[in-house]
Amino acid sequence: MVRHWLIKILVLPIAILYGIGVSLNNFLYSKNVLKSITFSLPVISVGNLTVGGSGKSPHTEYLIRLLKPFIKVGVISRGYGRKSSGFRMVKVRDRSDQTGDEPLQIKRKNPDVPVAVSESRGTGIPKLVGQYPDLKTIIMDDGFQHREVNPAMNILLTEYSSRYTKDFLLPVGRLREWRTGAARADAIVVTKSPADLSREEADKIVAELKPKSHQKVFFSYLTYGQAYYFFDPRKKLVHVPGGEIIVLTGIANPEPLFDHYADRVEKIHSLAFPDHHDFKPYDLGQLKKMYDQLEMKIHFVVTTEKDAVRLQPHASYLAESKIPIFIQPIEVRFHQFGHVHFDDYVKNELLQFRS
């Protein structure tokens, strides 16, 4: 995303041309010139209009926790950033460069759930079902722009602090397509909202989003579990006031993590890389150098679950360097403002599904 206003003006024609191309693609699908595939089992698409940062993986994990006790659920993802190609089942012992970081994170947290990656979800879903014929629903991670598949439920995420209503097309802004694309959604979830969000503010945001008559709007927020040791998840981080930490991230928006630790430690040092960053030995050298300069008695490194799967190939170096690194888990919860709850909405939609 371009920030300087002069550069924005210069790249505006590129954004317009990009928007025309996306509009043409959507038009061809809307007129059935390009065909979307509808499957005999419900596919739940979780996606967004923008690049990165809206919380697709935590919401996919939420849906897994919601549905897994009742039905057999599978997950399919593109596997962004992987070096492999084609259809691939994700295994717990895989490396992130084979599968992408988010699918591997989901698999390791849900080892009993079939997780697959495929550039083409249209051909990947039949292969996934072929290997697991008892599947009753499939969650399609990052599938909003993947028009090849016609999902039974299209869930659109938009981040509270950077809603699509206030954004513009790439490369001027962060939008993958025009805002009008939101009309395809069945449900819109405003993610990473404040835990104490008021009903009045929520109503204002709903008015801003201008949902269609068929659309439901929900608000979710993040909760933080107890951080655990990188080398042994059984060892938890015990909260001790004070000290200083390094927050090591390669995600789109690390600000919520900084906010979480702001009143828990005295100093926060950031070592931030771009989203899906493939950590190199040089990066770990930077971490070691920064860690050795910490002065307070209490000091450690905090990272995210998504980053942890990309740090795994460097586990030996981290152990030899004696860097205490902790992984901060997050979970999604939903506000309840009097209308149907998100859980009930999803369950009812699945019950009403007809192939």
N, C-alpha and C positions, 0 to 999 in steps of 0.2 A: 504494500500500500504506500502510495506517495504522500508525503506530508507537506512539502513546501508548495505554496499556492501557485508559483510560477511554473514549476514542473508539472503540476496538475493540469494547468491550462495546455501545456505542450503535449501531454500524453492523452488529453481528452479525446482527440480523434481516434486513437487506438481503442479507447474504452467504448466509443460509439460503434466502431467496426466490430469489436468483440460482441457487443450487445446485439447487433444485427445478426451475427452468426448464430448466437444462442437462440434468438427469437425464431430464426428460420428453422432450426432443429426442432424447437417446441411446436411450431406450426405444423411441420410435417407429421409429428406424432399426433397432434390434435385432429388432423384430417385423415389419419390412418394410412398415410403414404408410407410412413415408417410404423411398423407394428410393435406394440407392447405385448409381452407374454403374460398371460394370467394363469396362475397355477391352481391345482386342485386342493392345495392346502394354503392357509392364510400366510401371507408374507407381510411382516411389519417393517416398514422402512423408517429408519431414524436418520435424519440428515439436517442440513441447514442451507441457507442461501449464501453464506459467507465462507471464506477460507479460514479454517482452524478456530479453536478457542471456545466453541459453544458448549462443549461437554458431551459429545456423542458417545464416547466410551462409557462414562459413568451412567448415562441413561440407558445404554444397551445392557449394562450390568444390572441396572434396576429392573428392567423388563425380565431378565433371566431370573432374578430372585423372586419376582412376582409370579411368573408362570411355571417355573420348574417344579414346584410341589404338586402341580395339577396335570401337566401335560409334558410330553417329550419335546424339547425345544432345541433348535440348532441355530448357529450364527454363520453368516457369510459376509465377507468383507473384501474390499479390493486388495488390502495388504499394502498400503501406501509405504513407499520407501524400500521395499524388499528387492533383492537382487535376483530372485527366482522369477519364473513366469508361468502362466497357465494355472490350472486348478491344482490346489494342494491342500491336504488336510493338515491342520496345525496340531503339533504334538507338544507336550509340556517341555520336553528337552530340546526343542528347536532353538535356533538363534533368531534374533530379531531381523537379521538381514535376509533370512530365509522366508519370513512370514510377514514382516512389518511389526512394529512395536505394539500397536493396539490389539490386533488379534492374538498375539502371544500373551499379552497381559490378561486378556479375557480368558484364554484357555488355562493359564496357570491358576487363576482365581476360581475357575469352574472346570476342573479336569474331567468331570463326567459329562460335559456338554460338548457335542460335536461342533467344532469351529473350522471353517474352511476359508481359503482365500482364492479369489479368481478375478481377473480383470473384467471378464464378462460374467455378470451375475446371472444373465439369462441362460448361459450354458453351465454355470457353476452350480446353480440350485438343483437341476436334475441329477447331477453327479453326486451332490451331497445326499439327496434323498435316496439315490440308488444304493449308497453305502449304508444309509440309516433309514430303512423304509418305515420304521415306526415313528418317525418325526411327525408331529402334529402342527407345528408352526415354525417359521424361520424368521429370525430377526436379521434384516439387511442393514448393516452398519454403513453409514455415509451413502445412502442410496437415493437422496432426493433428486439429484440431477441424472440419475441412471434410469433413463426413460425406457430402456429395453424391457424392464420388468414393471408390470402394473400391480402395485402392492394392494393388499386388502385394506391396509391402514397406513396412511402417510403422515408421519409425525415430523413436524418442522420445529427445529430448535432455533432460538434467537437469544443472544446474551443480553441480560438486563442492562449492562453498561454500554453496549454498542448494538442496539437493535437495528434490524435491517431497514427500518423506516427512516433511519438517519444516515444511511450509507449510500455508496454509489458503486458502479461497476469497476472491476479490475481494468487497468492498474491504478486508476484514480483512487478507488476505494477498495473494499474487500468483497464486494458482491460477485458471485459466480454467474448470476443472471439478474434480469430486471426484478424489481420488487414485486411486480405483478405475478411472478411465479409462485408467490405464497398462496395464491388461490387454489393450487393443487393440493394443499395440505388438508387433512381431515382434522388434525389437532395441531395447535401451536403452543409450544412450551417456552415460556420466558425463563431462561436458566440463570443460575448464579445470582438470583435475586437476594436481597437481605433476608436474614432469618426472621426479622421483625417487620417485614413488609406489611403495610397497612392496607385495609380493604379499599380505602379512598385512593391510594396511589395505584393499586392494582386496576381499579376501574378506569383511571386516567390512561393507563398503558393500553388497556383493552380498547378504549376509544381511539387511541393513536393507531393501533394495529388495524382497526376497521375490519374485523373478521366477517366472512361471509356467513350466511344464515346456517350453513351446514357445519361450520367450524366451531370447535370448542377451544377455549384458551385456558391454559394452566400455568402455574408459577411454581418453579422448583428452586431449591437452595442446596448448598453443599454443607455436609457435616463432616467433621474430621475425627477419625478414629485415633487410637493410640499408635504412635509411630513404632515400628519394629526394626530390629537390627538386620542389616543387609545380609549377613552371613548366617543368621539364625532367627527366623521369624518368631520363635518362642520367646525371645528376649525383647522386652518392651522398653520403650523410652519412658523413664520415670520423670515426671515434671519436676524440675528444680528451678526456682526463680533465679533470674540473672543469667550471666554467661553470654557467650557470643556464638553465632552459628554461621555457617556458609550454606546458602540455599543454592543447590546445584540443579539447574533445569535446562531442558531442551524442549519446551512446550510453547504454545502460542501466547499464553497469558499467565505468567507466574504471580501476578499481583495478589490474587486471593490467598496464595500460600504465604506471601510476605505478611499480609494482614493477619493471618492466623497466628503467626509467631510474634507479631509486633509487641504484644503486651506480655509475652512469655519469656523473652530474653532481652538483654540490654543492647546488644548490637547484632545487626543482620548484615552479612556480606553476601552480595549476589555474584554468582558465576553463571550467567545466562547465555544460552545458545539458541539458535533458531529451532522452530518446531520440527520434531522427528530427527534431530541432529544425531548423526552417527559419530559417537565419541571416538576420538583418536588418542594414541599415546601422548601426543602433545597436550591435548586437553586435560588429561589426567595429571600431566606434569604441572600444568597451571594450577590445578586443584591442590596438589601437594605443596607447591610454593605458597599459595594463599593460606593453606592450613598451618604450615610451619610458622607463619607470621602472626597467628592468633595469640593473644597475650593473656586472656582471662583463664582462670582455673578451670571453669566449665566451658568446654568448647567441643563442637561436633559438626557433622555435615548432615543436612536434610535434603532428600530428593523425593521425586514422585514415583508412583508405581510404574507409570509409563516410561520414565527415564531409567528405572532400575533394570528393565529388561534389556536396555541398550548398554547398560554398564556391566552386565554379566560377563561379557568376554574379557573384561579388565579386572575380574575378581581377584586374580592372583596378585596383580600389582597393588590393588587396594589393601589386600591382606598384608603384603610385605611392607607397605608404607605405614601400616598401623593407623589408618584413617578410620575413625569411628563414624560410619555412615548409617543413617536411619532412613527408612522408607515411610513416607506419610500417606496412609490410605485415606480416601475420601469416598463418601456415599451421597447419593441424591435423596432428598426428601421433598414432598410436595406440600404446598400450602393448601388449606381448605377454606374457601370463602363462601360456603353455602350451596354452591352448585355441585354437580356430580363430581366425585373424586376421581382422580386420574386412574387409580386401580380399577374402580368399578367401570369406568369408561372403556378401558382396554378389554376387560373380561366380557362386557356386554357386546362389544364389537366382534369379538371372536365367537361368541355364542350365536351371533346372527349371521356368521359367515356362511355363504352358500357357494359351492364351487360351480 
